């Protein structure tokens, strides 16, 4: 299973188990953030470009994901350094 499919499936499992469900834009944002690893330290601009999500939507979804415990902020960015996030969703992958 590709990482993108694993993230999509994990969001669906999360949404079945939790109310309210995550917004639709959570999947594309999480896929952009965690395309190859369970940590992300990309700039918001890079995430916007990779996910196709607008800045206000991305900022709102990040707050929702943090509040839901789907991601955790490991390190607050300073200056030109981006925040670092860790994915807490359990991904089922065959790789």
Chimera marker file (.cmm) of the C-alpha trace (Angstrom):
<marker_set name="trace">
<marker id="1" x="0.000" y="0.000" z="0.000" r="1" g="1" b="0" radius="0.5"/>
<marker id="2" x="1.389" y="3.421" z="-0.874" r="1" g="1" b="0" radius="0.5"/>
<marker id="3" x="1.987" y="5.919" z="1.898" r="1" g="1" b="0" radius="0.5"/>
<marker id="4" x="-0.657" y="8.224" z="0.392" r="1" g="1" b="0" radius="0.5"/>
<marker id="5" x="-3.252" y="5.415" z="0.483" r="1" g="1" b="0" radius="0.5"/>
<marker id="6" x="-2.195" y="4.496" z="4.019" r="1" g="1" b="0" radius="0.5"/>
<marker id="7" x="-2.720" y="8.090" z="5.195" r="1" g="1" b="0" radius="0.5"/>
<marker id="8" x="-6.108" y="8.263" z="3.454" r="1" g="1" b="0" radius="0.5"/>
<marker id="9" x="-7.169" y="4.978" z="5.067" r="1" g="1" b="0" radius="0.5"/>
<marker id="10" x="-5.948" y="6.110" z="8.495" r="1" g="1" b="0" radius="0.5"/>
<marker id="11" x="-7.955" y="9.346" z="8.211" r="1" g="1" b="0" radius="0.5"/>
<marker id="12" x="-11.060" y="7.301" z="7.294" r="1" g="1" b="0" radius="0.5"/>
<marker id="13" x="-10.533" y="4.999" z="10.300" r="1" g="1" b="0" radius="0.5"/>
<marker id="14" x="-10.042" y="8.031" z="12.551" r="1" g="1" b="0" radius="0.5"/>
<marker id="15" x="-13.221" y="9.655" z="11.217" r="1" g="1" b="0" radius="0.5"/>
<marker id="16" x="-15.282" y="6.510" z="11.860" r="1" g="1" b="0" radius="0.5"/>
<marker id="17" x="-14.056" y="6.399" z="15.460" r="1" g="1" b="0" radius="0.5"/>
<marker id="18" x="-14.167" y="10.111" z="16.320" r="1" g="1" b="0" radius="0.5"/>
<marker id="19" x="-16.690" y="12.905" z="16.082" r="1" g="1" b="0" radius="0.5"/>
<marker id="20" x="-16.540" y="15.421" z="14.597" r="1" g="1" b="0" radius="0.5"/>
<marker id="21" x="-14.665" y="13.976" z="11.630" r="1" g="1" b="0" radius="0.5"/>
<marker id="22" x="-11.524" y="15.639" z="10.317" r="1" g="1" b="0" radius="0.5"/>
<marker id="23" x="-12.087" y="18.128" z="7.483" r="1" g="1" b="0" radius="0.5"/>
<marker id="24" x="-11.747" y="16.844" z="3.903" r="1" g="1" b="0" radius="0.5"/>
<marker id="25" x="-8.577" y="18.888" z="3.447" r="1" g="1" b="0" radius="0.5"/>
<marker id="26" x="-6.877" y="16.941" z="6.271" r="1" g="1" b="0" radius="0.5"/>
<marker id="27" x="-5.986" y="14.082" z="3.915" r="1" g="1" b="0" radius="0.5"/>
<marker id="28" x="-4.160" y="16.186" z="1.299" r="1" g="1" b="0" radius="0.5"/>
<marker id="29" x="-2.403" y="18.210" z="4.000" r="1" g="1" b="0" radius="0.5"/>
<marker id="30" x="-1.285" y="15.109" z="5.918" r="1" g="1" b="0" radius="0.5"/>
<marker id="31" x="-0.117" y="13.473" z="2.685" r="1" g="1" b="0" radius="0.5"/>
<marker id="32" x="1.972" y="16.548" z="1.856" r="1" g="1" b="0" radius="0.5"/>
<marker id="33" x="3.370" y="16.708" z="5.375" r="1" g="1" b="0" radius="0.5"/>
<marker id="34" x="4.195" y="13.039" z="5.795" r="1" g="1" b="0" radius="0.5"/>
<marker id="35" x="4.853" y="11.841" z="2.255" r="1" g="1" b="0" radius="0.5"/>
<marker id="36" x="7.952" y="9.886" z="3.201" r="1" g="1" b="0" radius="0.5"/>
<marker id="37" x="8.324" y="9.933" z="6.981" r="1" g="1" b="0" radius="0.5"/>
<marker id="38" x="6.400" y="10.332" z="10.230" r="1" g="1" b="0" radius="0.5"/>
<marker id="39" x="8.015" y="13.714" z="10.846" r="1" g="1" b="0" radius="0.5"/>
<marker id="40" x="7.565" y="16.958" z="8.931" r="1" g="1" b="0" radius="0.5"/>
<marker id="41" x="9.582" y="20.153" z="9.052" r="1" g="1" b="0" radius="0.5"/>
<marker id="42" x="8.458" y="21.936" z="5.905" r="1" g="1" b="0" radius="0.5"/>
<marker id="43" x="7.547" y="25.587" z="5.605" r="1" g="1" b="0" radius="0.5"/>
<marker id="44" x="3.877" y="26.459" z="5.411" r="1" g="1" b="0" radius="0.5"/>
<marker id="45" x="4.442" y="27.733" z="1.867" r="1" g="1" b="0" radius="0.5"/>
<marker id="46" x="5.907" y="24.351" z="0.836" r="1" g="1" b="0" radius="0.5"/>
<marker id="47" x="2.921" y="22.560" z="2.375" r="1" g="1" b="0" radius="0.5"/>
<marker id="48" x="0.485" y="24.863" z="0.589" r="1" g="1" b="0" radius="0.5"/>
<marker id="49" x="2.149" y="24.175" z="-2.741" r="1" g="1" b="0" radius="0.5"/>
<marker id="50" x="2.307" y="20.395" z="-2.188" r="1" g="1" b="0" radius="0.5"/>
<marker id="51" x="-1.243" y="20.028" z="-0.874" r="1" g="1" b="0" radius="0.5"/>
<marker id="52" x="-3.145" y="22.599" z="-2.916" r="1" g="1" b="0" radius="0.5"/>
<marker id="53" x="-4.818" y="23.812" z="0.283" r="1" g="1" b="0" radius="0.5"/>
<marker id="54" x="-5.247" y="27.544" z="0.945" r="1" g="1" b="0" radius="0.5"/>
<marker id="55" x="-3.300" y="29.240" z="3.745" r="1" g="1" b="0" radius="0.5"/>
<marker id="56" x="-6.348" y="29.895" z="6.003" r="1" g="1" b="0" radius="0.5"/>
<marker id="57" x="-7.590" y="26.328" z="5.478" r="1" g="1" b="0" radius="0.5"/>
<marker id="58" x="-4.155" y="24.845" z="6.201" r="1" g="1" b="0" radius="0.5"/>
<marker id="59" x="-3.778" y="26.892" z="9.387" r="1" g="1" b="0" radius="0.5"/>
<marker id="60" x="-7.244" y="25.852" z="10.556" r="1" g="1" b="0" radius="0.5"/>
<marker id="61" x="-6.679" y="22.172" z="9.719" r="1" g="1" b="0" radius="0.5"/>
<marker id="62" x="-3.310" y="22.175" z="11.508" r="1" g="1" b="0" radius="0.5"/>
<marker id="63" x="-5.040" y="23.453" z="14.668" r="1" g="1" b="0" radius="0.5"/>
<marker id="64" x="-7.731" y="20.757" z="14.315" r="1" g="1" b="0" radius="0.5"/>
<marker id="65" x="-5.131" y="18.000" z="13.756" r="1" g="1" b="0" radius="0.5"/>
<marker id="66" x="-3.157" y="19.147" z="16.803" r="1" g="1" b="0" radius="0.5"/>
<marker id="67" x="-6.292" y="19.319" z="18.987" r="1" g="1" b="0" radius="0.5"/>
<marker id="68" x="-7.405" y="15.859" z="17.812" r="1" g="1" b="0" radius="0.5"/>
<marker id="69" x="-3.994" y="14.357" z="18.621" r="1" g="1" b="0" radius="0.5"/>
<marker id="70" x="-3.465" y="13.289" z="15.001" r="1" g="1" b="0" radius="0.5"/>
<marker id="71" x="-0.199" y="15.232" z="14.917" r="1" g="1" b="0" radius="0.5"/>
<marker id="72" x="2.017" y="16.722" z="17.617" r="1" g="1" b="0" radius="0.5"/>
<marker id="73" x="4.259" y="19.741" z="17.421" r="1" g="1" b="0" radius="0.5"/>
<marker id="74" x="7.712" y="18.546" z="18.437" r="1" g="1" b="0" radius="0.5"/>
<marker id="75" x="9.571" y="21.784" z="17.924" r="1" g="1" b="0" radius="0.5"/>
<marker id="76" x="8.440" y="25.335" z="17.371" r="1" g="1" b="0" radius="0.5"/>
<marker id="77" x="10.234" y="26.946" z="14.452" r="1" g="1" b="0" radius="0.5"/>
<marker id="78" x="12.180" y="30.161" z="14.923" r="1" g="1" b="0" radius="0.5"/>
<marker id="79" x="13.079" y="32.651" z="12.218" r="1" g="1" b="0" radius="0.5"/>
<marker id="80" x="13.443" y="30.800" z="8.938" r="1" g="1" b="0" radius="0.5"/>
<marker id="81" x="13.088" y="27.366" z="10.561" r="1" g="1" b="0" radius="0.5"/>
<marker id="82" x="9.716" y="25.629" z="10.213" r="1" g="1" b="0" radius="0.5"/>
<marker id="83" x="7.843" y="23.923" z="13.018" r="1" g="1" b="0" radius="0.5"/>
<marker id="84" x="8.478" y="20.177" z="13.284" r="1" g="1" b="0" radius="0.5"/>
<marker id="85" x="5.458" y="17.880" z="13.540" r="1" g="1" b="0" radius="0.5"/>
<marker id="86" x="5.129" y="14.148" z="14.213" r="1" g="1" b="0" radius="0.5"/>
<marker id="87" x="2.318" y="12.004" z="12.803" r="1" g="1" b="0" radius="0.5"/>
<marker id="88" x="0.390" y="10.055" z="15.447" r="1" g="1" b="0" radius="0.5"/>
<marker id="89" x="-2.040" y="8.245" z="13.118" r="1" g="1" b="0" radius="0.5"/>
<marker id="90" x="-1.346" y="4.549" z="12.852" r="1" g="1" b="0" radius="0.5"/>
<marker id="91" x="-0.554" y="3.678" z="9.239" r="1" g="1" b="0" radius="0.5"/>
<marker id="92" x="-0.984" y="0.171" z="7.831" r="1" g="1" b="0" radius="0.5"/>
<marker id="93" x="1.574" y="-0.300" z="5.080" r="1" g="1" b="0" radius="0.5"/>
<marker id="94" x="2.801" y="-3.329" z="3.205" r="1" g="1" b="0" radius="0.5"/>
<marker id="95" x="6.193" y="-1.763" z="2.538" r="1" g="1" b="0" radius="0.5"/>
<link id1="1" id2="2" r="1" g="1" b="0" radius="0.2"/>
<link id1="2" id2="3" r="1" g="1" b="0" radius="0.2"/>
<link id1="3" id2="4" r="1" g="1" b="0" radius="0.2"/>
<link id1="4" id2="5" r="1" g="1" b="0" radius="0.2"/>
<link id1="5" id2="6" r="1" g="1" b="0" radius="0.2"/>
<link id1="6" id2="7" r="1" g="1" b="0" radius="0.2"/>
<link id1="7" id2="8" r="1" g="1" b="0" radius="0.2"/>
<link id1="8" id2="9" r="1" g="1" b="0" radius="0.2"/>
<link id1="9" id2="10" r="1" g="1" b="0" radius="0.2"/>
<link id1="10" id2="11" r="1" g="1" b="0" radius="0.2"/>
<link id1="11" id2="12" r="1" g="1" b="0" radius="0.2"/>
<link id1="12" id2="13" r="1" g="1" b="0" radius="0.2"/>
<link id1="13" id2="14" r="1" g="1" b="0" radius="0.2"/>
<link id1="14" id2="15" r="1" g="1" b="0" radius="0.2"/>
<link id1="15" id2="16" r="1" g="1" b="0" radius="0.2"/>
<link id1="16" id2="17" r="1" g="1" b="0" radius="0.2"/>
<link id1="17" id2="18" r="1" g="1" b="0" radius="0.2"/>
<link id1="18" id2="19" r="1" g="1" b="0" radius="0.2"/>
<link id1="19" id2="20" r="1" g="1" b="0" radius="0.2"/>
<link id1="20" id2="21" r="1" g="1" b="0" radius="0.2"/>
<link id1="21" id2="22" r="1" g="1" b="0" radius="0.2"/>
<link id1="22" id2="23" r="1" g="1" b="0" radius="0.2"/>
<link id1="23" id2="24" r="1" g="1" b="0" radius="0.2"/>
<link id1="24" id2="25" r="1" g="1" b="0" radius="0.2"/>
<link id1="25" id2="26" r="1" g="1" b="0" radius="0.2"/>
<link id1="26" id2="27" r="1" g="1" b="0" radius="0.2"/>
<link id1="27" id2="28" r="1" g="1" b="0" radius="0.2"/>
<link id1="28" id2="29" r="1" g="1" b="0" radius="0.2"/>
<link id1="29" id2="30" r="1" g="1" b="0" radius="0.2"/>
<link id1="30" id2="31" r="1" g="1" b="0" radius="0.2"/>
<link id1="31" id2="32" r="1" g="1" b="0" radius="0.2"/>
<link id1="32" id2="33" r="1" g="1" b="0" radius="0.2"/>
<link id1="33" id2="34" r="1" g="1" b="0" radius="0.2"/>
<link id1="34" id2="35" r="1" g="1" b="0" radius="0.2"/>
<link id1="35" id2="36" r="1" g="1" b="0" radius="0.2"/>
<link id1="36" id2="37" r="1" g="1" b="0" radius="0.2"/>
<link id1="37" id2="38" r="1" g="1" b="0" radius="0.2"/>
<link id1="38" id2="39" r="1" g="1" b="0" radius="0.2"/>
<link id1="39" id2="40" r="1" g="1" b="0" radius="0.2"/>
<link id1="40" id2="41" r="1" g="1" b="0" radius="0.2"/>
<link id1="41" id2="42" r="1" g="1" b="0" radius="0.2"/>
<link id1="42" id2="43" r="1" g="1" b="0" radius="0.2"/>
<link id1="43" id2="44" r="1" g="1" b="0" radius="0.2"/>
<link id1="44" id2="45" r="1" g="1" b="0" radius="0.2"/>
<link id1="45" id2="46" r="1" g="1" b="0" radius="0.2"/>
<link id1="46" id2="47" r="1" g="1" b="0" radius="0.2"/>
<link id1="47" id2="48" r="1" g="1" b="0" radius="0.2"/>
<link id1="48" id2="49" r="1" g="1" b="0" radius="0.2"/>
<link id1="49" id2="50" r="1" g="1" b="0" radius="0.2"/>
<link id1="50" id2="51" r="1" g="1" b="0" radius="0.2"/>
<link id1="51" id2="52" r="1" g="1" b="0" radius="0.2"/>
<link id1="52" id2="53" r="1" g="1" b="0" radius="0.2"/>
<link id1="53" id2="54" r="1" g="1" b="0" radius="0.2"/>
<link id1="54" id2="55" r="1" g="1" b="0" radius="0.2"/>
<link id1="55" id2="56" r="1" g="1" b="0" radius="0.2"/>
<link id1="56" id2="57" r="1" g="1" b="0" radius="0.2"/>
<link id1="57" id2="58" r="1" g="1" b="0" radius="0.2"/>
<link id1="58" id2="59" r="1" g="1" b="0" radius="0.2"/>
<link id1="59" id2="60" r="1" g="1" b="0" radius="0.2"/>
<link id1="60" id2="61" r="1" g="1" b="0" radius="0.2"/>
<link id1="61" id2="62" r="1" g="1" b="0" radius="0.2"/>
<link id1="62" id2="63" r="1" g="1" b="0" radius="0.2"/>
<link id1="63" id2="64" r="1" g="1" b="0" radius="0.2"/>
<link id1="64" id2="65" r="1" g="1" b="0" radius="0.2"/>
<link id1="65" id2="66" r="1" g="1" b="0" radius="0.2"/>
<link id1="66" id2="67" r="1" g="1" b="0" radius="0.2"/>
<link id1="67" id2="68" r="1" g="1" b="0" radius="0.2"/>
<link id1="68" id2="69" r="1" g="1" b="0" radius="0.2"/>
<link id1="69" id2="70" r="1" g="1" b="0" radius="0.2"/>
<link id1="70" id2="71" r="1" g="1" b="0" radius="0.2"/>
<link id1="71" id2="72" r="1" g="1" b="0" radius="0.2"/>
<link id1="72" id2="73" r="1" g="1" b="0" radius="0.2"/>
<link id1="73" id2="74" r="1" g="1" b="0" radius="0.2"/>
<link id1="74" id2="75" r="1" g="1" b="0" radius="0.2"/>
<link id1="75" id2="76" r="1" g="1" b="0" radius="0.2"/>
<link id1="76" id2="77" r="1" g="1" b="0" radius="0.2"/>
<link id1="77" id2="78" r="1" g="1" b="0" radius="0.2"/>
<link id1="78" id2="79" r="1" g="1" b="0" radius="0.2"/>
<link id1="79" id2="80" r="1" g="1" b="0" radius="0.2"/>
<link id1="80" id2="81" r="1" g="1" b="0" radius="0.2"/>
<link id1="81" id2="82" r="1" g="1" b="0" radius="0.2"/>
<link id1="82" id2="83" r="1" g="1" b="0" radius="0.2"/>
<link id1="83" id2="84" r="1" g="1" b="0" radius="0.2"/>
<link id1="84" id2="85" r="1" g="1" b="0" radius="0.2"/>
<link id1="85" id2="86" r="1" g="1" b="0" radius="0.2"/>
<link id1="86" id2="87" r="1" g="1" b="0" radius="0.2"/>
<link id1="87" id2="88" r="1" g="1" b="0" radius="0.2"/>
<link id1="88" id2="89" r="1" g="1" b="0" radius="0.2"/>
<link id1="89" id2="90" r="1" g="1" b="0" radius="0.2"/>
<link id1="90" id2="91" r="1" g="1" b="0" radius="0.2"/>
<link id1="91" id2="92" r="1" g="1" b="0" radius="0.2"/>
<link id1="92" id2="93" r="1" g="1" b="0" radius="0.2"/>
<link id1="93" id2="94" r="1" g="1" b="0" radius="0.2"/>
<link id1="94" id2="95" r="1" g="1" b="0" radius="0.2"/>
</marker_set>
